[in-house]
Amino acid sequence: MRRRAAAIVAALALVTALWPLLSSRPAPHAASLVAGRVHSTFQPQRGKIFVLIIGSDARVGNPDRVRADALHIIGINTKTMRGGILNFPRDSWVNIPGHGPGRINEALYRGGPRLVARTLEALTGVRLDYWVMTGFEGFRGIIEDIGGVKITLHRAIFDPGGSGARLRPGTQFLSAGESLAYVRTRKAFSGGDVDRSSNQARFLLLLLAKLRNKVERDPGTMLDWLASVRRHTRTDIAAEEMFRLGVLATQMSRKNIDSVTVPVSIGSVGSASVVFISSRANSIYARFRRTARL
């Protein structure tokens, strides 16, 4: 145990020492992953941190004039080391501050990540601390860097005309392209966008489990992950702050993180197909605000 603790301390010291070198590497000319604070100051509420995850439909880079394909809020309670992922179908009909009613994915097109954050804060009452956004390019790049993701599929996923997914059932490693197809697939599921949102959260938990397992076996792996994120990221978040968040992520166990997709009903507004978030979500929001758990 002492030897393991010493190895972890040594690895963290190494990352701290080398992080300025990693930070000096410029992100790609059109950064494929961007991140920032939602508010000018970081003020976690009683040890709780909330991070907005946005997956855009941009094929290259992260232009502002695109729509969101994936929307999730990750909550972490640093006192209990438990958390949750709250998922929002992209066609959820909500009020977008300053713009009126619309699909939630339109908030990204109309005002970028910060308007998405304002929209979700108004909807849930959760004060968000950070936002992270990636498109197709950034997602594939990070999955390539970590060598794919292991997943168990209980059924085949075949969506050649949509996401392009052609996945067999069983336990397997998904490549970067297959991973992107998996998180984008909706036509292959009876629940459509709702099932897709839940599957995206499942994939986030698989990424967390892979990070934790790798760091437990070899603490120096933390450096590789941070370097991978840095290569694909443009952010104004301080390096030491990113490092602390990375360490926090390695301390989170997948079994201590719940995932819930907001309850919705399918409907329409004019000729547009949308989903309406049920009033039952209010109790979910309240619990999430209070405990960062679901």
C-alpha positions in Angstrom: 0.0 0.0 0.0 2.8 2.4 0.9 4.6 1.6 -2.4 1.4 2.3 -4.3 0.8 5.6 -2.5 4.4 6.6 -3.2 4.0 5.8 -6.9 0.8 8.0 -7.1 2.5 10.9 -5.3 5.5 10.6 -7.6 3.2 10.5 -10.7 1.3 13.6 -9.6 4.5 15.4 -8.9 5.7 14.5 -12.4 2.5 15.8 -14.0 2.7 19.0 -12.0 6.3 19.6 -13.2 5.6 18.8 -16.8 2.2 20.5 -17.2 3.7 23.9 -18.2 5.4 22.1 -21.1 2.2 20.5 -22.1 0.4 23.9 -21.8 2.9 25.5 -24.2 1.8 23.2 -27.0 -0.6 25.1 -29.2 -4.0 23.4 -29.9 -4.8 22.8 -33.5 -5.5 25.9 -35.6 -9.2 25.1 -35.3 -9.3 23.6 -31.9 -11.4 20.4 -31.9 -12.4 20.8 -28.3 -13.1 24.0 -26.4 -13.8 24.6 -22.7 -14.4 27.5 -20.4 -16.0 28.8 -17.2 -19.7 29.5 -17.3 -19.2 32.4 -14.9 -16.2 34.7 -14.4 -15.4 33.2 -11.0 -15.4 29.6 -9.9 -17.6 29.2 -6.9 -18.6 25.6 -6.2 -21.7 25.3 -4.1 -20.9 23.5 -0.9 -18.4 21.1 -2.6 -20.5 20.4 -5.7 -19.2 21.0 -9.2 -21.4 21.0 -12.3 -20.0 20.7 -15.8 -22.0 21.1 -19.0 -20.9 18.7 -21.8 -21.9 19.7 -25.4 -21.4 17.6 -28.4 -22.0 19.7 -31.6 -22.9 18.5 -35.1 -19.8 20.3 -36.5 -17.7 17.9 -38.7 -14.5 20.0 -38.3 -13.5 22.3 -35.4 -16.0 24.1 -33.2 -17.8 26.9 -35.1 -20.5 28.7 -33.2 -23.1 28.5 -35.9 -23.9 24.8 -35.4 -26.4 22.9 -33.3 -26.0 20.6 -30.4 -26.2 16.8 -30.9 -25.5 16.0 -27.2 -26.3 17.8 -24.0 -25.4 16.6 -20.5 -24.7 18.0 -17.1 -22.2 16.2 -15.0 -22.5 16.8 -11.2 -19.7 15.8 -8.7 -20.1 16.0 -5.0 -16.5 16.4 -3.8 -17.4 15.6 -0.2 -19.1 12.2 -0.9 -17.2 11.5 -4.2 -20.5 10.6 -5.8 -22.2 12.2 -8.7 -24.6 12.0 -11.6 -25.1 12.7 -15.3 -28.3 14.5 -16.3 -29.1 14.0 -20.0 -31.3 16.2 -22.3 -32.6 15.1 -25.7 -31.5 17.6 -28.3 -35.1 18.2 -29.5 -36.4 19.2 -26.0 -38.7 22.2 -26.4 -37.6 24.9 -23.9 -37.3 28.6 -23.3 -34.1 30.0 -24.6 -33.3 33.3 -22.7 -33.5 36.3 -25.0 -34.9 34.2 -27.9 -38.1 32.6 -26.7 -39.3 29.0 -27.1 -37.3 26.6 -29.3 -35.5 23.3 -29.4 -32.7 23.2 -26.9 -30.1 22.4 -29.5 -30.8 25.7 -31.2 -29.3 27.6 -28.2 -25.8 26.7 -29.4 -26.5 28.1 -32.9 -28.0 31.3 -31.5 -25.5 32.1 -28.8 -22.8 29.5 -28.4 -22.0 27.4 -25.3 -22.7 30.2 -22.8 -26.3 30.6 -24.1 -26.7 26.8 -23.8 -25.5 27.1 -20.2 -27.9 30.0 -19.5 -30.7 28.0 -21.0 -30.0 24.9 -18.8 -29.5 27.0 -15.7 -32.8 28.7 -16.2 -34.5 25.3 -16.8 -32.9 23.4 -13.9 -31.9 25.9 -11.3 -28.4 24.3 -11.3 -25.5 26.8 -11.2 -23.0 25.5 -13.8 -19.3 25.9 -13.3 -17.7 24.8 -16.6 -18.7 24.0 -20.1 -16.9 21.7 -22.5 -17.7 21.3 -26.2 -16.5 19.1 -29.0 -17.5 18.2 -32.5 -16.9 15.1 -34.6 -13.2 15.8 -35.2 -12.3 16.3 -31.5 -14.3 13.3 -30.4 -12.5 11.0 -32.9 -9.1 12.5 -32.0 -9.5 11.8 -28.3 -10.8 8.3 -28.8 -7.9 7.5 -31.1 -5.4 8.8 -28.5 -6.8 6.5 -25.8 -6.9 3.5 -28.1 -10.7 2.9 -28.4 -13.3 2.1 -25.8 -14.5 -1.3 -24.6 -18.2 -1.8 -24.6 -20.8 -4.6 -24.3 -23.7 -4.3 -26.7 -26.8 -6.4 -26.0 -28.1 -6.1 -29.5 -26.7 -5.2 -33.0 -26.8 -1.6 -33.9 -27.3 -1.0 -37.7 -27.9 2.5 -38.9 -26.2 2.8 -42.4 -28.4 5.7 -43.5 -28.0 7.7 -40.3 -24.9 7.5 -38.1 -23.3 4.8 -40.3 -23.2 2.4 -37.3 -22.7 -1.3 -38.1 -22.0 -2.8 -34.7 -22.4 -6.4 -33.7 -23.7 -7.5 -30.3 -21.3 -8.6 -27.6 -18.2 -7.2 -25.9 -15.8 -5.4 -28.2 -13.5 -2.4 -28.6 -15.0 0.5 -30.6 -12.6 2.5 -32.8 -12.9 6.2 -33.0 -15.2 6.0 -36.0 -17.3 3.3 -34.4 -17.5 5.3 -31.1 -18.8 8.3 -33.0 -21.4 6.3 -34.8 -22.6 4.7 -31.5 -23.1 8.0 -29.7 -24.9 9.5 -32.8 -27.2 6.6 -33.5 -30.9 7.2 -32.9 -32.8 5.6 -35.8 -31.8 2.2 -34.6 -33.6 2.6 -31.3 -37.3 2.7 -30.5 -36.8 5.6 -28.2 -35.0 7.7 -30.8 -33.3 10.8 -29.4 -34.1 9.8 -25.8 -32.3 6.5 -26.2 -29.4 8.2 -27.9 -29.0 10.7 -25.1 -28.9 7.8 -22.5 -26.3 6.0 -24.6 -24.1 9.1 -24.8 -24.1 9.2 -21.0 -23.2 5.5 -20.9 -20.3 6.2 -23.2 -19.1 9.0 -20.9 -19.1 6.6 -18.0 -17.1 4.1 -20.0 -14.5 6.8 -20.6 -14.4 7.6 -16.9 -14.0 3.9 -16.0 -11.1 3.5 -18.5 -9.3 6.6 -17.1 -9.7 5.4 -13.5 -8.6 1.8 -14.3 -5.5 2.9 -16.3 -4.4 5.4 -13.6 -4.8 2.7 -10.9 -2.6 0.4 -12.9 -0.1 3.0 -13.9 -0.4 6.5 -12.3 1.8 8.0 -15.0 -1.1 7.4 -17.4 -2.6 10.6 -16.1 0.1 12.5 -18.0 -0.9 10.8 -21.3 -4.6 11.7 -20.8 -3.9 15.3 -19.9 -1.5 15.6 -22.9 -4.2 14.1 -25.2 -6.8 16.6 -23.9 -4.4 19.5 -24.3 -3.6 18.6 -27.9 -7.2 18.9 -28.9 -8.3 21.8 -26.6 -8.5 25.5 -26.5 -9.4 26.9 -23.1 -8.9 29.9 -20.8 -9.1 27.6 -17.7 -5.8 27.7 -15.8 -3.5 24.7 -16.1 -3.5 24.0 -12.4 -7.3 24.1 -12.4 -7.4 21.6 -15.2 -5.0 19.4 -13.4 -7.1 19.4 -10.2 -10.2 18.5 -12.3 -8.2 15.6 -13.9 -7.1 14.3 -10.5 -10.7 14.5 -9.3 -11.9 12.5 -12.3 -9.5 9.7 -11.5 -11.0 9.5 -8.0 -14.5 9.0 -9.2 -15.8 5.4 -9.5 -18.3 4.6 -12.2 -20.5 2.8 -9.8 -20.9 6.0 -7.8 -22.3 8.0 -10.7 -25.9 7.7 -11.7 -27.3 8.6 -15.1 -30.8 9.9 -15.8 -32.4 11.2 -18.9 -35.1 13.8 -18.2 -38.6 12.4 -18.6 -40.2 13.6 -21.8 -43.2 13.1 -24.1 -43.1 13.2 -27.9 -45.1 16.0 -29.6 -44.9 18.7 -32.2 -44.9 22.4 -32.6 -46.3 23.4 -36.0 -44.7 20.9 -38.4 -41.6 20.3 -36.1 -41.3 17.1 -34.1 -40.1 17.9 -30.6 -40.1 16.4 -27.1 -41.6 18.1 -24.1 -39.9 17.8 -20.7 -42.3 16.5 -18.1 -43.0 18.4 -14.9 -41.7 15.2 -13.1 -38.2 16.5 -14.0 -38.6 19.3 -11.4 -37.9 16.8 -8.5 -34.9 15.5 -10.4 -33.5 19.0 -10.7 -34.1 19.7 -7.0 -32.2 16.5 -6.0 -29.4 17.2 -8.4 -29.0 20.8 -7.1 -28.9 19.6 -3.5 -26.6 16.6 -3.8 -25.1 16.5 -7.3 -26.6 13.0 -7.5 -29.6 11.5 -9.3 
